[in-house]
Amino acid sequence: TQPKNIMVSASTRRENSCYISVLNIIQGDVDPTQVHKALQRIRERRLVNFIPWGPAGIQVALSRKSPHVETAHKVSGCMLANHTCMAQMFQRTVNQYDKIRKRGAFIDNYRKQDGFELEEFDSSREVVSSLVEEYQAAERPDYTTWGVDGGVRGQDNASNGIGLGSGSNRGAALQAEDADARY
């Protein structure tokens, strides 16, 4: 891991935290069978934790080296991952907002704008808090039923357009159980 290339700093080592999905984009001279074997080792040895309520969502995209871009490396890659530790980062943001809101700092600049309502900030805070709750719920095996039994939270998240993945993440994870057999 190269810390200077990490976009968000959050600890993935926390107990019960897990990966929701991972995308690896590998460019260059790579043997697909070696990549497949490496993924098998990761799963067999449980080197990383994945969500308990669905299959390990690892996707790999292999591509040849670009003839238009010169690099000194034989292989280069990019990993994009959705991890439940993101709840920590969002919770820090909510805590910082609460401190600023309590003091009333920077509010005057926004009040000068026509049509601005302070409730928009509070509403956004609630959306981020809901996202924190959903990331925390995703760490539990009962996530697929979270927010269903009398839970307005799950319905709010769908209507607000927030969630942990694209589309209906819970449904996609359940439908993709057989995709795990490919690895």
Buried (B, 14 or more C-beta within 10 A) or exposed (E): EEEEEEEEEBEBEBEEBBBBBBBBBBBBEBEEEEBEEEBEEBBEEEEBBBBEBBBBBBEBEBEEBEEEEEEEEEEBBEEEBBBBBBBBEBBEBBEEBEEEBEEEEEBEEEEEEEEEEEEEBEEEBEEBBBBBBBBBBBBBEEBBBBBEEEEEBBEBBEEEEEBBBEEEBBEBBEEEEEBBEEB
